Amino acid sequence: MASSNAETNTQDELNSLPVAAHPNTAEHLVAFFAQYPAFTYDPTRPVLSELKRMKRILKWDNKTWQSSGALGGLRHALVLQFNLTYGTDQNDLASWQNLCRAMDVTNIPEKLSDCKKLVDTIYVNLVDLVDMPNTGKKAKLFKTEGELSTYTKNSKKVFPREDARAGGLLKHLLRCIVNPRRGGKTKAKTL
């Protein structure tokens, strides 16, 4: 019984640790939007809202938008921003635990392999996760990949799935949005 109390106390200590925020939670997004000096980026607003606002201010029609390369640039910035904010070292237990705390996961494992397994069961919109430190709005965890897929398609918050710059942590959170897999429910417990 004593070890059960010790495990509970250790888990409580892990959960109570603050999320280690990176001081540059919008650095790559700021750099992306800075390429368009006629637009003033507001990092406290969701990145896709700012992108839509930029298209309006610059008076881009769909043809101009598609030929601008802005979407590819934004996707690149999102990947780099995730990596900077949450880390890339898949062998760093503290990074995995910090990522779990950022998503309000309460059953944070103490072993690296268990953290990876838990994160593999989490369904979260990655655009929301990148926005979260700047907007203050929590990223919702979904019960299944299908629920995440529906939300992602409806909100158009699609994160680039195939990107050579995706770090180890990010690769564990990438999901099949177009054709979600059946089964598999999250094992993460949240506040």
Secondary structure, DSSP 8 states (H G I E B T S, - for coil): -HHHHHHHHHHHHHHHS-----TTTTHHHHHHHHT-TTS---TTS-HHHHHHHHHHHTT--HHHHHHHTHHHHHHHHHHHHHHHHH-S-TT-HHHHHHHHHHTTBS---SSHHHHHHHHTT-EE-HHHHHHHHHH-----EESBHHHHHHHHHHHT----SS-TT--HHHHHH---SSS--SS-B----B-
